[in-house]
Amino acid sequence: MERAPGKKPEWLKIRMASGASFAATKKLLGHHSLHTVCRSAMCPNLQECWSRGTATFLLLGNVCTRKCRFCAVGKAVNPPALDPQEPQNIALAIQSMKLKHAVLTSVTRDDLHDGGAKQWVETVRAIRKLNPSVTIECLIPDFQGNNEAIDLVMAEAPEVLNHNIETVPSLYSKVRPQASYTASLQLLQRAKQRHGLATKSGIMVGMGETSDEIIAALHDLSNHGCDMVTIGQYLQPSPQHLPVERYITPGEFEEYKVIAEATGFHHVQSAPFVRSSWHAEAFAQNTETLS
């Protein structure tokens, strides 16, 4: 068991990948002036995913109104106005990339009366108009618990509805001070019970939680109708962000996977570099039985 701070263990060393697909993805995203969570959140899997021609599209700009201490996305009380061309540009990029599965996420926009829900709806509809066979995963914010906004997005019936709890309840005041663990669980439950959607959530580990707390959170998710879960190592984006408390070993991640599967999750990814949208196409397969 290796503790942080200190030198990263061998299993957290990234093997860089690039090539024609990476360059093409980068050029295409730039051409459409699109943001991705891959770059904005400094995802460690960016090289791998872009080299495979995949990316997670970031809606509502790239500036967030929340001050979560784990996230590298830019923050401001009054972000720039929404880009009205964003939905169409994302749809065009998906068409150009010939994607079979598209992952959408967004910054949190507490400055907007609907939290950006209308832009979410317009984006999903634009994608389906140009790409009728594409499956869609929506990794949504909590919309400040505004059920009208939440229902607008869920009514579009994405193949996967994702909302991350991120961490355990005891760390929320430190990690996600403007969010609510209970509200996140209720959002997932609403997606399942009211809209019949296949549901997914994610947890980061290594921020000071105990294994018992992770297990309890997995049970909470399962009890609130969550079908799929991702578990990955938290990595500090900069010295200004929350420090890593501990590097979780690959063996421990495998133990969490076994526990999650025994808890009842239909699909589990648990490993150091796992992130919410990493290999997301695997979650979208055979989701019909989860609705």
PyMOL commands that set and color helices and strands:
alter all, ss='L'
color gray80, all
select helices_A, chain A and resi 10-12+20-31+37-40+46-51+86-97+117-130+143-145+147-154+169-175+181-193+211-223+250-263+281-284+288-290
alter helices_A, ss='H'
color red, helices_A
select strands_A, chain A and resi 2-3+56-59+63-64+74-75+101-106+135-139+160-162+199-205+228-233+246-247+267-270
alter strands_A, ss='S'
color yellow, strands_A
deselect
rebuild
show_as cartoon
